């Protein structure tokens, strides 16, 4: 069957695979949407301020 060092290598592989899987889930469900929504909110605020400044000039 497995020798002890092969068993440790297999456990290390499974650990790294699991960490990568959960990191990808975390990034796709929280970090990336947070970043995109935040960028859109900031762009909307800048667009609204620009529009307000142009209205005050006219």
N, C-alpha and C positions, 0 to 999 in steps of 0.2 A: 504494500500500500504506500503510504506517504512516510518519508523520513521527517524528522522534526524540523529541519531547516526548510524543507519543501512546504511543510505545514505553515510555518511562520511566513514564508513568502506568499502563500495563498491567502493567509489572513491579511497581510499587508495589502495585497492586490484588492481584496474585497473592501477593505477599509477605504482605500483611495477611491475606488469606484463609487462607494456609497457617499463619501464626502463630495465628490464631483457631482453626483446626481442631485443631492440636496442643495448644493450651491447653485446649480443651474435652475432648479425649481425656484429658489429664493430670488435669484436675479430676474427671472422671467415674470414672476408674479408680483414682486414688490419694487425692486430697485429701478428697473427700466421704466415701468409705468410712472413711478414717482418722478423720475428725471424728465420724462416726456411731458407729463402734465404740468410740472413746475416750469419748464421752458415755455410752454404755451401760455401759461398765466402771465409770466414775465413779458412775453412778446405782446400780449393783449394790453397789459398796463402801459407799455411804451407806446403802442399804437394809439391808445386812448389819450395819453398825455400829448402826443404829437397832434392829434386831431383837435384837442382842446386849445393848444397853443396857436394853431392855425386859425381857429375860430376867433380867438382874442385879437389877432392881428387884423383880421378882416373887418 
